[in-house]
Each structure stands twice: as C-alpha cells, then as structure tokens.
Amino acid sequence: MTFEEIATMLGANGADWAINRLRHYARTVGSYRKGYDDSFDRLAFEGAVHLQTWLMLEARAADEIDEDYPDCIDLADTALAELLPLIASYIRQPGKRGGPTVDGRRHVCAGIFASIWQEFHPTAGTNSDKLLQACEAYWQACGQPPTVGVQSGHLRNWKWFLTSNSREKSEVR
C-alpha cells in the first residue's frame, strides 16, 4: 500500500503535509528495532535532571547576589518539567512483570497516526476500524511484519498504542 493510500484511509486525501509526514517517519518506524535498549533514554533523562538542577542553582545564585538572570532559565526549567515524564515513559521499569516488552516502534507509528487523524476528525478515533487498518497498513508499508496473525480482531491491538499516545500528549501539554 502507498503512503497516499494510507493518508486517504486517515481522511487526509491529497493532504501533502500528511503524506510527507508519513514518508518522513517511515524510516524511523522501519528502523527502530524490537528489543530496543533504553540506555540512551536513561542518559537523556539523567542529563535533563542534571540540567534542571543546574538551572535551579544558576537562578538561586543570581538571586543571592541580587542580579537578574535570563528569562530562558525559567523557560527551560518549565520545558524540562514537562519533558521529563515523557522521557521517563520510554525507560523500561525494573521488575515489571506480565506480558512481553512493549515495542517502541509501535508507539512512534501510533503517535504519527493520532496526530494526523486529529487534524481531520473531531474524536481520537481509537474505535475507528479505518484508523486501526491504517496503522497496520503503515506499519507494514514501513517494512515491518504484520503485528499479529490474521485472526479476528487483530487490529484492535493498535487501540492501546493510540490511547497511550493520546494520554501522553495531554499529560505533556
């Protein structure tokens, strides 16, 4: 299936920006490997925490000597406070039991679809068969194997990823 056909499934027929977004992220969805090592995410989280600490110390030092500090320090601190939970969500939690490790590529795929879908539809669409079919079609168009066999209801496994992405977006904003 082509990216144009997939965009049409989303209701974005002829929307060049949506087709370009699908093309742009196809490499990411296709290359992000199962069994992903979260060490980079752990480093990013640790670095963000250190930067947030540095920003606090910089502001406190400026206050103590009665000097102004740049507004960007407060802006960066606020942005980091919003960003840290997102980075943390990518880190595997130790001791998590039950079920297989979630494939991060599917979060990327669902996030792309949720953002395009919401431009054309008033609802999140997690119950839309068209959206679920489009997710699977895009997944496979990016070179990934089918998510599940052809048993009845196999597309419903995308619902969790779409719901998870909607929740993360609202929490991060």
C-alpha positions in Angstrom: 0.0 0.0 0.0 1.3 3.5 -0.8 1.6 6.4 1.6 -1.0 8.3 -0.4 -3.5 5.4 0.0 -2.7 5.3 3.7 -3.3 9.1 4.0 -6.7 8.6 2.3 -7.6 6.0 4.9 -6.9 8.7 7.6 -9.2 11.2 5.8 -6.2 13.1 4.6 -6.8 12.5 0.9 -4.4 14.8 -1.1 -3.0 16.5 2.0 0.6 16.8 1.0 1.7 17.6 4.6 0.2 14.3 5.9 1.8 12.3 3.1 5.1 14.0 3.7 4.8 13.2 7.4 4.2 9.5 6.7 7.2 9.4 4.4 9.4 11.3 6.9 8.7 8.9 9.8 8.7 5.7 7.7 12.4 5.3 8.2 12.0 5.7 11.9 9.2 3.2 12.2 11.1 0.8 9.9 14.5 1.1 11.7 13.5 1.3 15.3 14.2 -2.3 16.4 12.4 -4.6 18.8 14.4 -5.3 21.8 15.3 -1.6 22.0 18.0 -0.8 24.5 16.8 2.1 26.7 20.3 3.2 27.7 20.1 6.3 25.6 16.7 7.2 27.1 18.2 6.7 30.6 21.1 9.1 29.6 18.7 11.6 28.2 16.6 11.5 31.5 19.7 11.8 33.6 21.0 14.7 31.5 17.7 16.5 31.7 17.6 16.1 35.5 21.2 17.5 35.8 20.3 20.4 33.5 17.2 21.2 35.6 19.4 21.1 38.8 21.9 23.5 37.1 19.1 25.9 36.1 17.9 26.0 39.7 21.4 26.6 41.0 22.0 29.3 38.4 18.8 31.1 39.3 19.4 30.8 43.1 23.0 32.1 42.7 21.7 35.1 40.7 19.1 35.8 43.4 21.7 35.6 46.2 23.8 38.3 44.6 20.7 40.3 43.6 21.2 40.1 39.9 18.8 39.3 37.2 19.1 36.1 35.2 17.9 35.4 31.7 14.3 34.5 31.2 15.4 31.5 29.2 16.4 29.8 32.5 12.7 29.8 33.7 11.5 28.8 30.3 14.0 25.9 30.1 13.1 24.7 33.6 9.4 24.7 32.7 10.0 22.9 29.4 12.1 20.3 31.2 9.4 19.8 33.9 7.0 18.9 31.0 9.6 16.8 29.1 10.9 14.6 31.9 7.7 12.5 32.3 7.8 11.9 28.5 11.4 10.7 28.6 10.7 8.6 31.7 7.9 6.8 29.8 10.4 5.4 27.4 12.5 3.9 30.1 11.7 0.3 31.0 10.6 -0.1 34.6 12.6 -2.7 36.6 10.5 -5.5 38.0 7.7 -5.0 35.5 6.0 -8.4 35.2 3.5 -9.9 32.9 3.4 -9.8 29.1 6.1 -9.0 26.6 8.1 -5.8 26.4 6.2 -3.2 24.5 7.7 -2.5 21.0 8.6 1.2 20.9 8.2 1.3 17.1 4.5 0.9 17.5 4.3 4.0 19.8 6.0 6.0 17.1 3.7 4.7 14.5 0.6 5.3 16.6 1.8 8.8 17.5 2.1 9.8 13.8 -1.4 8.5 13.1 -3.0 10.1 16.1 -1.6 13.5 15.1 -2.8 13.2 11.5 -6.2 11.8 12.4 -6.9 14.6 14.9 -6.4 17.2 12.2 -9.3 15.7 10.2 -11.6 14.2 12.8 -13.3 15.5 16.0 -12.5 12.3 18.0 -9.4 10.5 18.9 -10.6 7.6 16.7 -9.3 4.8 18.8 -12.5 2.8 18.0 -12.3 3.6 14.2 -11.7 0.5 12.1 -10.3 2.7 9.4 -7.7 4.2 11.8 -6.7 0.8 13.1 -6.4 -0.6 9.5 -4.4 2.5 8.5 -2.0 1.9 11.4 -1.4 -1.7 10.4 -1.1 -0.8 6.7 1.5 1.9 7.5 3.4 -0.5 9.8 3.7 -3.0 7.0 4.5 -0.3 4.4 7.5 0.7 6.6 8.8 -2.8 6.2 7.6 -4.3 9.5 5.9 -7.7 9.7 2.2 -8.0 10.5 1.6 -7.3 14.1 -0.4 -10.4 14.7 -1.7 -13.3 12.5 -4.9 -12.8 10.6 -7.2 -13.9 13.4 -10.4 -11.9 14.0 -9.9 -8.6 15.9 -6.1 -8.5 15.4 -6.3 -4.8 14.5 -7.6 -4.0 18.0 -4.1 -4.4 19.3 -3.4 -0.9 17.9 -6.0 0.6 20.2 -3.8 0.5 23.2 -1.0 2.3 21.4 -3.3 5.0 20.1 -4.9 5.5 23.5 -1.5 5.6 25.2 -0.3 8.3 22.7 -3.4 10.4 23.3 -2.9 10.3 27.1 0.8 11.2 26.8 0.1 14.2 24.6 -2.5 15.5 27.0 -0.2 15.0 30.0 2.8 16.7 28.3 0.9 19.8 27.2 
